[in-house]
Amino acid sequence: MNLETIVLMAVPLVFAITLHEAAHGYVARMFGDQTAAMLGRVTLNPIKHIDPVGTIAVPLIMYLAHAPFLFGWAKPVPVNFGNLRNPKRDMLWVAVAGPGANLVMAVLWAIIYKLAMPDSAGEASALAAMAKIGISFNLVLMALNLLPIPPLDGGRVAVSVLPNRAAYAWSRLEPYGLYIILGLLVLDQFTGIFGLLLSPFLALGELIVHALTGVQALTGV
């Protein structure tokens, strides 16, 4: 992997992860929680959100290990759900803001891809190659975060929409969420279950990107 490949991956990867987190903070502020804003985390500056391990090391290791997809994270934006005007209801909007930001970025990368592609048959430009990575990475990150496993965004959506008793029971899975995800990743090597779980969300994202831009997004998952 040469320097050009690293740059082509790093730019869309960093923005996908960090703007995902910024979106959580921005929507939390809209619904009454100022925690992230007071800590300077409602910003489009990626440096404020980068986690050296989750944003850089883990995706790089997964790429070198030829993992079926790239996974990473930024420093989580702190949200005090108790400060929201209607905590249970507003939790849903704070949660979907992150995946929603990834979907918007996938559409923007698709537009860039169309503009950067050569008019005639030939080798794609570096910008087009970067845009293609940006589309795929944002759609995968969106789909991954929509899995209904706490503490992923989909898990918080589930807690928001479930009846109170079921929501409380589901929220108690949060300390084990990372282990569940790791277990699914291990099983995926033998069963392909992770890709199967992601496929409905990926299909929806690809459909939206294609409908809005005409670009056929292929995530490879």
Residue frames as qw, qx, qy, qz and C-alpha x, y, z in Angstrom:
[[0.000, 0.890, 0.456, 0.000, 0.00, 0.00, 0.00],
 [0.468, 0.249, 0.006, 0.848, 1.63, 3.23, -1.17],
 [0.082, -0.267, -0.328, 0.903, 1.21, 6.77, 0.09],
 [0.306, -0.047, -0.375, -0.874, -1.37, 7.61, -2.58],
 [0.508, -0.320, -0.768, -0.223, -3.60, 4.72, -1.48],
 [0.345, -0.356, -0.626, 0.602, -3.34, 5.79, 2.16],
 [0.065, 0.180, 0.056, -0.980, -4.36, 9.36, 1.27],
 [0.399, -0.136, -0.586, -0.692, -7.23, 8.17, -0.92],
 [0.520, -0.394, -0.757, 0.032, -8.55, 6.14, 2.00],
 [0.336, -0.252, -0.512, 0.749, -7.75, 8.55, 4.81],
 [0.115, -0.052, -0.054, -0.991, -9.62, 11.63, 3.59],
 [0.574, -0.292, -0.437, -0.628, -13.10, 10.07, 3.16],
 [0.633, -0.265, -0.698, 0.206, -12.57, 7.83, 6.19],
 [0.262, -0.128, -0.438, 0.850, -11.71, 10.67, 8.56],
 [0.287, -0.083, -0.081, -0.951, -14.58, 12.85, 7.39],
 [0.609, -0.258, -0.637, -0.396, -17.06, 9.97, 7.48],
 [0.574, -0.312, -0.668, 0.356, -16.26, 9.14, 11.09],
 [0.226, -0.165, -0.343, 0.897, -15.80, 12.63, 12.49],
 [0.301, -0.116, -0.197, -0.926, -18.80, 14.30, 10.80],
 [0.573, -0.339, -0.723, -0.186, -20.91, 11.38, 11.98],
 [0.454, -0.375, -0.581, 0.562, -20.05, 12.35, 15.55],
 [0.040, -0.059, -0.051, 0.996, -20.45, 16.09, 14.93],
 [0.397, -0.298, -0.529, -0.688, -23.98, 15.44, 13.66],
 [0.531, -0.453, -0.698, 0.158, -24.91, 13.76, 16.95],
 [0.320, -0.323, -0.349, 0.820, -23.74, 16.83, 18.87],
 [0.095, -0.071, -0.249, -0.961, -25.48, 19.28, 16.56],
 [0.490, -0.394, -0.602, -0.491, -28.87, 17.54, 16.81],
 [0.513, -0.423, -0.628, 0.404, -28.48, 17.08, 20.58],
 [0.153, -0.176, -0.161, 0.959, -28.00, 20.84, 20.85],
 [0.286, -0.226, -0.451, -0.815, -31.13, 21.40, 18.75],
 [0.622, -0.444, -0.586, -0.269, -33.14, 19.31, 21.21],
 [0.485, -0.819, -0.022, -0.305, -31.79, 20.97, 24.34],
 [0.852, -0.413, 0.055, 0.318, -28.52, 19.30, 25.35],
 [0.219, 0.947, -0.228, 0.063, -25.56, 21.70, 25.27],
 [0.794, -0.478, 0.317, 0.202, -22.96, 19.20, 26.54],
 [0.767, 0.215, 0.329, 0.507, -21.15, 18.67, 23.24],
 [0.257, 0.865, 0.130, 0.410, -21.39, 22.35, 22.32],
 [0.412, -0.891, 0.178, -0.062, -19.79, 23.44, 25.61],
 [0.753, -0.378, 0.439, 0.314, -16.91, 21.02, 24.96],
 [0.136, 0.676, -0.443, -0.573, -16.35, 22.35, 21.45],
 [0.392, -0.040, 0.894, 0.212, -17.46, 19.13, 19.77],
 [0.509, 0.699, 0.484, -0.136, -20.20, 20.62, 17.57],
 [0.022, 0.770, -0.386, -0.507, -17.72, 21.42, 14.83],
 [0.874, 0.479, -0.016, -0.076, -16.79, 20.25, 11.33],
 [0.108, 0.768, -0.626, 0.083, -13.10, 20.30, 12.29],
 [0.903, 0.024, -0.425, -0.060, -12.02, 16.61, 12.11],
 [0.370, 0.381, -0.638, 0.557, -9.14, 17.20, 14.53],
 [0.430, -0.352, 0.382, -0.739, -11.64, 17.69, 17.35],
 [0.888, -0.053, 0.095, -0.448, -13.09, 14.21, 16.78],
 [0.682, 0.419, -0.599, 0.005, -10.14, 12.02, 15.75],
 [0.801, -0.491, 0.326, -0.103, -9.34, 9.06, 17.97],
 [0.076, 0.662, -0.713, -0.219, -5.79, 7.81, 17.21],
 [0.338, -0.082, 0.937, -0.023, -6.83, 4.19, 17.64],
 [0.504, 0.476, 0.682, -0.232, -10.36, 4.13, 16.24],
 [0.435, 0.829, 0.046, -0.348, -9.97, 6.68, 13.45],
 [0.281, 0.762, -0.555, -0.182, -6.50, 5.75, 12.23],
 [0.164, -0.422, 0.891, -0.034, -5.01, 2.52, 13.60],
 [0.598, 0.159, 0.741, -0.262, -8.00, 0.16, 13.47],
 [0.696, 0.646, 0.107, -0.296, -9.12, 0.99, 9.88],
 [0.270, 0.733, -0.607, -0.149, -5.50, 0.75, 8.70],
 [0.308, -0.282, 0.902, -0.111, -5.01, -2.66, 10.35],
 [0.682, 0.351, 0.567, -0.300, -8.29, -3.93, 8.90],
 [0.579, 0.740, -0.186, -0.287, -7.25, -2.77, 5.44],
 [0.111, 0.617, -0.777, -0.051, -3.87, -4.48, 5.69],
 [0.392, -0.081, 0.892, -0.211, -5.59, -7.64, 6.96],
 [0.234, -0.045, -0.722, -0.649, -7.95, -7.60, 3.92],
 [0.241, 0.294, 0.742, -0.551, -11.03, -7.40, 6.13],
 [0.242, 0.519, 0.761, 0.303, -14.38, -7.62, 4.25],
 [0.021, 0.883, 0.262, 0.389, -15.06, -3.98, 5.18],
 [0.338, 0.294, -0.390, 0.804, -13.45, -1.14, 7.09],
 [0.492, -0.738, -0.456, -0.063, -14.56, -0.22, 10.57],
 [0.403, 0.159, -0.329, 0.839, -13.54, 2.64, 12.82],
 [0.292, -0.820, -0.492, 0.031, -14.75, 5.23, 15.25],
 [0.181, 0.620, -0.176, 0.743, -14.09, 8.75, 16.44],
 [0.090, -0.028, -0.666, 0.740, -14.13, 10.09, 19.97],
 [0.106, -0.612, -0.773, -0.129, -17.80, 9.75, 20.95],
 [0.089, -0.466, -0.019, -0.880, -19.62, 13.05, 21.24],
 [0.078, -0.183, -0.799, 0.567, -20.91, 13.34, 24.82],
 [0.378, -0.387, -0.398, -0.741, -24.70, 13.54, 24.97],
 [0.110, 0.064, 0.758, -0.639, -26.64, 13.86, 28.23],
 [0.190, -0.364, -0.774, -0.482, -29.99, 12.40, 27.19],
 [0.241, -0.598, -0.657, 0.391, -31.51, 13.67, 30.42],
 [0.079, -0.437, -0.024, 0.896, -31.05, 17.24, 29.13],
 [0.030, -0.196, -0.692, -0.694, -33.16, 16.61, 26.04],
 [0.416, -0.114, 0.088, -0.898, -36.60, 18.16, 26.12],
 [0.906, -0.041, 0.094, -0.410, -38.22, 14.75, 25.65],
 [0.272, -0.579, 0.760, 0.120, -35.41, 12.26, 26.36],
 [0.630, 0.088, 0.771, 0.025, -37.00, 9.05, 25.05],
 [0.600, 0.727, 0.328, -0.059, -38.43, 10.62, 21.89],
 [0.207, 0.932, -0.271, -0.123, -35.54, 12.95, 21.10],
 [0.562, -0.445, 0.668, 0.200, -33.00, 10.16, 21.57],
 [0.745, 0.405, 0.512, 0.138, -34.18, 8.79, 18.22],
 [0.417, 0.904, 0.039, 0.088, -33.30, 11.99, 16.34],
 [0.243, -0.823, 0.507, 0.079, -29.92, 12.32, 18.04],
 [0.703, -0.178, 0.674, 0.143, -29.16, 8.69, 17.15],
 [0.702, 0.518, 0.453, 0.183, -30.18, 8.81, 13.48],
 [0.127, 0.960, -0.142, -0.207, -28.24, 12.05, 12.93],
 [0.381, -0.566, 0.661, 0.313, -24.96, 10.14, 12.63],
 [0.534, 0.186, 0.775, 0.284, -26.06, 7.59, 10.01],
 [0.370, 0.852, 0.360, -0.083, -28.01, 10.37, 8.30],
 [0.054, -0.875, 0.338, 0.343, -24.81, 12.41, 7.99],
 [0.439, -0.268, 0.781, 0.353, -23.10, 9.39, 6.42],
 [0.514, 0.539, 0.657, 0.116, -25.89, 9.03, 3.88],
 [0.209, 0.956, 0.060, -0.197, -25.58, 12.72, 2.96],
 [0.224, -0.708, 0.568, 0.356, -21.82, 12.34, 2.58],
 [0.558, 0.078, 0.783, 0.263, -22.29, 9.25, 0.38],
 [0.440, 0.789, 0.428, 0.016, -24.53, 11.32, -1.92],
 [0.022, 0.946, -0.209, -0.246, -21.98, 14.17, -2.00],
 [0.408, -0.442, 0.719, 0.349, -19.14, 11.75, -2.81],
 [0.580, 0.386, 0.698, 0.166, -21.30, 10.27, -5.58],
 [0.315, 0.931, 0.150, -0.105, -21.74, 13.74, -7.10],
 [0.176, -0.797, 0.501, 0.286, -17.98, 14.29, -6.91],
 [0.588, -0.085, 0.766, 0.245, -17.46, 10.87, -8.51],
 [0.555, 0.670, 0.488, 0.076, -19.66, 11.81, -11.48],
 [0.155, 0.976, -0.090, -0.122, -17.85, 15.12, -11.94],
 [0.301, -0.708, 0.603, 0.210, -14.39, 13.55, -11.65],
 [0.771, 0.119, 0.607, 0.148, -14.91, 10.63, -14.00],
 [0.142, -0.306, 0.533, 0.776, -13.32, 11.01, -17.45],
 [0.594, 0.401, -0.007, -0.697, -15.65, 11.66, -20.40],
 [0.760, 0.361, -0.481, -0.247, -14.26, 8.76, -22.41],
 [0.966, -0.221, -0.119, 0.068, -13.03, 5.33, -21.39],
 [0.431, 0.600, -0.456, 0.496, -9.82, 5.57, -19.47],
 [0.516, -0.151, -0.662, 0.523, -8.23, 5.41, -16.07],
 [0.313, -0.862, -0.376, -0.131, -10.24, 7.15, -13.36],
 [0.155, 0.715, -0.310, 0.607, -8.68, 10.17, -11.70],
 [0.317, 0.032, -0.747, 0.583, -7.40, 10.08, -8.13],
 [0.331, -0.047, 0.281, -0.899, -10.36, 12.23, -7.09],
 [0.752, -0.019, -0.363, -0.550, -12.79, 9.75, -8.63],
 [0.633, 0.030, -0.749, 0.192, -11.04, 6.89, -6.84],
 [0.065, 0.048, -0.599, 0.796, -11.26, 8.79, -3.55],
 [0.534, -0.045, 0.016, -0.844, -14.95, 9.53, -4.16],
 [0.749, -0.018, -0.597, -0.287, -15.66, 5.85, -4.81],
 [0.438, -0.021, -0.752, 0.492, -14.05, 4.97, -1.48],
 [0.159, -0.051, 0.348, -0.923, -16.05, 7.76, 0.17],
 [0.674, -0.094, -0.296, -0.671, -19.34, 6.36, -1.14],
 [0.742, -0.059, -0.667, -0.010, -18.61, 2.83, 0.03],
 [0.341, 0.029, -0.667, 0.661, -17.20, 3.75, 3.42],
 [0.298, -0.094, 0.236, -0.920, -20.06, 6.08, 4.30],
 [0.746, -0.102, -0.357, -0.553, -22.71, 3.53, 3.30],
 [0.681, -0.042, -0.701, 0.206, -21.03, 0.78, 5.31],
 [0.152, 0.051, -0.554, 0.817, -20.65, 3.06, 8.34],
 [0.504, -0.130, -0.021, -0.854, -24.31, 4.08, 8.03],
 [0.794, -0.092, -0.510, -0.317, -25.46, 0.46, 7.80],
 [0.537, 0.033, -0.713, 0.450, -23.24, -0.70, 10.65],
 [0.022, -0.062, 0.461, -0.885, -24.51, 2.01, 12.99],
 [0.603, -0.117, -0.148, -0.775, -28.13, 1.22, 12.16],
 [0.550, -0.081, -0.830, 0.040, -27.83, -2.31, 13.56],
 [0.533, -0.662, -0.114, -0.515, -30.19, -2.38, 16.58],
 [0.803, -0.194, -0.418, 0.377, -27.43, -3.26, 19.04],
 [0.278, -0.954, 0.074, -0.090, -26.70, -0.83, 21.90],
 [0.069, -0.705, -0.205, 0.675, -24.58, 1.31, 22.00],
 [0.265, 0.149, 0.579, 0.756, -24.78, 1.60, 18.20],
 [0.252, 0.067, -0.022, -0.965, -27.16, 4.27, 16.91],
 [0.550, -0.154, -0.644, -0.509, -29.65, 1.62, 15.84],
 [0.434, -0.270, -0.788, 0.344, -29.70, 0.33, 19.39],
 [0.013, -0.244, -0.359, 0.901, -30.60, 3.78, 20.68],
 [0.418, -0.022, -0.386, -0.823, -33.32, 4.04, 18.04],
 [0.534, -0.234, -0.802, -0.130, -34.72, 0.73, 19.30],
 [0.273, -0.298, -0.644, 0.650, -34.69, 2.02, 22.89],
 [0.150, 0.128, 0.031, -0.980, -36.50, 5.15, 21.73],
 [0.525, -0.018, -0.437, -0.730, -39.33, 3.38, 19.90],
 [0.456, -0.167, -0.873, 0.048, -39.86, 0.33, 22.13],
 [0.551, -0.720, -0.269, -0.325, -42.38, 0.43, 25.00],
 [0.222, -0.816, 0.408, -0.344, -40.80, 1.50, 28.29],
 [0.819, -0.381, 0.419, -0.088, -40.35, -1.96, 29.80],
 [0.898, 0.307, 0.189, 0.251, -38.92, -3.46, 26.61],
 [0.342, 0.851, -0.187, 0.352, -36.77, -0.36, 26.06],
 [0.433, -0.753, 0.448, -0.211, -35.26, -0.70, 29.52],
 [0.905, -0.132, 0.398, 0.070, -34.52, -4.38, 28.97],
 [0.763, 0.562, 0.093, 0.306, -32.93, -3.67, 25.58],
 [0.085, 0.913, -0.272, 0.294, -30.82, -0.82, 26.96],
 [0.690, -0.594, 0.411, -0.049, -29.25, -3.22, 29.46],
 [0.919, 0.245, 0.171, 0.256, -27.47, -4.91, 26.53],
 [0.263, 0.941, -0.177, 0.117, -25.25, -1.84, 26.12],
 [0.404, -0.721, 0.562, 0.046, -22.31, -3.10, 28.26],
 [0.700, -0.065, 0.691, 0.168, -22.20, -6.22, 26.07],
 [0.596, 0.749, 0.106, -0.269, -22.74, -4.52, 22.71],
 [0.165, 0.762, -0.594, -0.198, -19.08, -4.47, 21.70],
 [0.365, -0.249, 0.897, -0.008, -18.72, -8.17, 22.51],
 [0.671, 0.460, 0.534, -0.230, -21.84, -8.96, 20.47],
 [0.483, 0.821, -0.177, -0.248, -20.40, -7.07, 17.48],
 [0.035, -0.619, 0.778, 0.103, -17.02, -8.80, 17.82],
 [0.554, 0.015, 0.823, -0.129, -18.78, -12.16, 18.07],
 [0.670, 0.638, 0.293, -0.242, -20.73, -11.43, 14.90],
 [0.288, 0.812, -0.461, -0.214, -17.50, -10.45, 13.14],
 [0.268, -0.377, 0.886, 0.026, -15.93, -13.78, 14.10],
 [0.620, 0.303, 0.699, -0.188, -19.01, -15.71, 12.97],
 [0.509, 0.761, -0.047, -0.401, -18.98, -13.77, 9.72],
 [0.008, 0.583, -0.764, -0.276, -15.78, -15.56, 8.71],
 [0.195, -0.010, 0.980, 0.043, -17.73, -18.82, 8.60],
 [0.256, 0.544, 0.783, -0.157, -21.35, -17.83, 7.96],
 [0.153, 0.313, 0.369, 0.862, -21.38, -14.39, 6.34],
 [0.199, -0.694, -0.677, 0.142, -23.92, -13.31, 8.96],
 [0.203, -0.562, -0.129, 0.791, -22.55, -9.79, 9.39],
 [0.000, 0.086, -0.517, -0.852, -22.93, -9.01, 5.73],
 [0.170, -0.461, -0.824, -0.282, -26.43, -10.48, 5.83],
 [0.229, -0.693, -0.524, 0.439, -27.41, -8.21, 8.72],
 [0.142, -0.486, 0.106, 0.856, -26.00, -5.16, 7.00],
 [0.227, 0.181, 0.729, 0.620, -27.52, -5.92, 3.59],
 [0.056, 0.776, 0.623, 0.075, -30.99, -4.32, 4.10],
 [0.191, -0.865, -0.075, 0.457, -29.45, -1.03, 5.27],
 [0.329, -0.340, 0.533, 0.702, -26.81, -1.10, 2.51],
 [0.249, 0.421, 0.760, 0.429, -29.46, -1.80, -0.11],
 [0.017, -0.892, -0.432, 0.133, -31.50, 1.18, 1.11],
 [0.270, -0.745, 0.185, 0.582, -28.45, 3.47, 1.07],
 [0.340, -0.093, 0.679, 0.644, -27.41, 2.31, -2.41],
 [0.194, 0.645, 0.705, 0.223, -30.96, 2.85, -3.67],
 [0.082, -0.923, -0.228, 0.300, -31.05, 6.43, -2.34],
 [0.315, -0.566, 0.406, 0.644, -27.61, 7.29, -3.74],
 [0.314, 0.152, 0.758, 0.550, -28.54, 5.88, -7.15],
 [0.121, 0.776, 0.617, 0.054, -31.92, 7.65, -7.19],
 [0.130, -0.922, -0.094, 0.352, -30.37, 11.04, -6.36],
 [0.159, -0.731, 0.469, 0.470, -27.17, 10.86, -8.41],
 [0.815, 0.491, -0.194, -0.239, -27.44, 8.02, -10.91],
 [0.181, 0.582, -0.781, 0.136, -24.27, 6.47, -9.46],
 [0.905, -0.169, -0.356, -0.159, -24.41, 2.74, -8.76],
 [0.232, -0.700, 0.583, -0.340, -22.80, 2.33, -5.34],
 [0.895, 0.010, -0.445, -0.013, -21.19, -1.06, -4.78],
 [0.440, -0.779, 0.362, -0.262, -20.01, -1.52, -1.22],
 [0.514, 0.407, -0.751, 0.082, -18.56, -5.00, -1.64],
 [0.283, -0.237, 0.756, -0.541, -20.09, -6.25, 1.62]]
